[in-house]
Amino acid sequence: MFHGASHQQIQRDYIMISSPSVPDVKKNNMDIKFLASSNWPKKNILEKSGDAGVFKISSPALTAVDLIHFQNKLGGLSRMLTVLEELIEEIDQQDLADLLTWYPYMSTLQRFGYLLEEYLLADKGMIFQLMDHLKASRFFPVLLSPLSGQNPGAVTNPWRVDVNIQLESDE
């Protein structure tokens, strides 16, 4: 929403918190799901002002990879593909460069790169920046959607992503 990527009415808010997790809140028009994380970055966090004061949100690049990383808890990649398409317009190379200095989940970066190139039609500079980062470290074949419980097979794309689901955008 803060990055201009919420073309539909938000039905649930997601809040990242430190472990341990707290119960979700669902009352009247409010539906909040808390996701526990032990990995809190110094980079890719923006401060925004609101009626209740200053609060922190993730940058566009961190928001995109969080959507991909938590895809199974958020309804799957197809459900969020339109949001990712809009969000990609807000990601700049510095935001991505900052993310690549600390982000620990290579499989999520592989999925992000695959989506950038195949579905999101991202700037070639960002695609090359992400691929160069992956090539500098070891990465292995992964499933686009880890929900299925299968192992990745032979892959032909440079991201080493086994496309095991059919993606459909709602636009």
C-alpha positions in Angstrom: 0.0 0.0 0.0 2.8 2.5 0.9 4.6 1.7 -2.3 1.6 2.2 -4.6 1.1 -1.5 -5.2 -2.4 -2.1 -3.7 -4.8 -1.9 -6.6 -7.3 -4.0 -4.6 -8.8 -3.5 -1.2 -6.6 -4.9 1.5 -8.3 -7.8 3.3 -5.6 -8.7 5.8 -2.6 -6.8 7.3 0.6 -8.7 7.9 3.0 -7.5 10.5 6.6 -8.8 10.9 7.5 -9.2 14.6 10.4 -10.7 16.6 10.0 -14.2 17.9 8.0 -15.6 19.6 4.9 -15.2 17.6 1.7 -13.6 19.0 -1.9 -14.7 18.2 -3.5 -13.2 15.1 -6.2 -10.6 15.5 -9.6 -10.9 13.8 -12.3 -8.6 14.9 -15.0 -6.8 12.9 -13.2 -5.1 10.0 -9.7 -5.8 11.4 -7.7 -8.9 10.3 -4.0 -8.9 11.3 -1.7 -11.8 10.9 1.7 -11.7 12.7 4.7 -13.4 11.1 7.7 -14.0 13.3 11.2 -13.4 12.1 14.6 -13.6 13.7 16.3 -11.8 10.8 16.0 -8.0 11.2 17.9 -6.0 8.6 19.4 -2.6 9.2 19.0 -1.8 5.5 15.9 -1.8 3.4 13.7 -0.4 6.3 12.0 3.0 5.7 10.4 5.3 8.3 7.0 6.7 7.6 5.0 9.2 9.6 1.4 8.6 10.5 -1.3 9.9 12.8 0.1 7.8 15.7 3.7 8.7 15.1 6.7 7.2 13.2 6.6 3.6 12.1 8.8 1.4 10.0 8.0 -0.4 6.8 10.1 -2.5 4.4 11.5 -1.0 1.2 10.0 -2.1 -2.1 12.8 -4.7 -2.7 12.4 -6.2 0.7 8.6 -6.2 0.4 8.9 -8.1 -2.9 11.2 -10.8 -1.6 9.1 -11.1 1.6 6.0 -11.8 -0.5 7.9 -14.5 -2.5 9.5 -15.9 0.7 6.2 -16.2 2.5 4.2 -17.2 -0.6 2.7 -20.3 1.1 1.4 -18.2 4.0 0.0 -15.5 1.7 -2.0 -17.6 -0.7 0.6 -18.4 -3.4 2.5 -16.6 -6.1 -0.4 -16.3 -8.5 -2.4 -14.4 -5.9 0.3 -11.8 -5.5 1.7 -11.5 -9.0 -0.3 -8.3 -9.8 1.1 -6.7 -6.6 4.6 -7.7 -7.6 4.1 -6.3 -11.1 3.2 -2.9 -9.5 5.8 -3.1 -6.8 8.6 -3.7 -9.3 8.1 -0.1 -10.6 9.2 1.2 -7.2 12.4 -0.9 -6.8 15.6 0.9 -7.8 19.0 -0.5 -8.2 20.2 0.9 -4.9 17.3 -0.7 -3.0 18.2 -4.0 -4.6 22.0 -3.5 -4.0 21.3 -2.9 -0.3 19.1 -6.0 -0.1 21.9 -8.1 -1.7 24.4 -7.1 1.0 22.5 -9.0 3.7 19.6 -11.1 2.5 20.2 -14.7 3.5 17.7 -16.8 1.4 19.3 -17.7 -1.9 16.3 -19.7 -3.0 14.0 -16.7 -2.6 16.5 -14.5 -4.6 16.4 -17.2 -7.4 12.6 -17.2 -7.5 12.7 -13.3 -7.5 15.1 -13.3 -10.4 13.1 -15.8 -12.4 9.9 -13.7 -11.8 11.7 -10.5 -12.7 12.8 -11.8 -16.0 9.9 -14.0 -17.0 6.8 -12.3 -15.6 7.6 -8.8 -14.2 9.5 -7.5 -17.2 12.0 -5.7 -14.9 14.8 -3.4 -15.9 17.7 -5.4 -17.4 20.1 -3.7 -15.0 18.3 -5.2 -12.0 18.2 -8.6 -13.5 22.0 -8.5 -14.3 22.7 -7.2 -10.8 20.8 -10.1 -9.2 22.3 -12.7 -11.4 25.8 -11.4 -10.8 25.1 -11.7 -7.0 23.9 -15.3 -7.4 26.8 -16.3 -9.6 29.2 -15.1 -6.9 27.9 -17.7 -4.5 26.7 -21.3 -4.8 23.1 -21.8 -5.6 21.1 -25.0 -6.4 17.9 -25.9 -8.2 14.7 -24.8 -6.4 11.0 -25.2 -7.0 9.1 -22.0 -7.9 6.5 -23.1 -5.3 7.9 -25.2 -2.5 4.4 -26.1 -1.3 4.2 -29.3 -3.4 6.7 -31.3 -1.4 8.6 -32.5 -4.5 12.2 -32.1 -5.3 13.4 -29.9 -8.2 14.2 -31.6 -11.4 16.4 -30.6 -14.3 16.2 -26.9 -15.0 17.1 -25.0 -18.1 16.7 -21.4 -17.0 19.8 -19.6 -15.6 18.0 -19.0 -12.2 17.9 -22.8 -11.6 14.1 -22.5 -10.8 12.0 -25.6 -11.5 8.6 -24.1 -12.6 6.2 -26.5 -10.9 3.1 -24.2 -10.9 1.2 -22.3 -13.6 1.2 -18.6 -12.8 -1.7 -16.4 -13.7 -2.0 -12.7 -13.0 -5.5 -11.3 -12.2 -5.1 -8.4 -14.6 
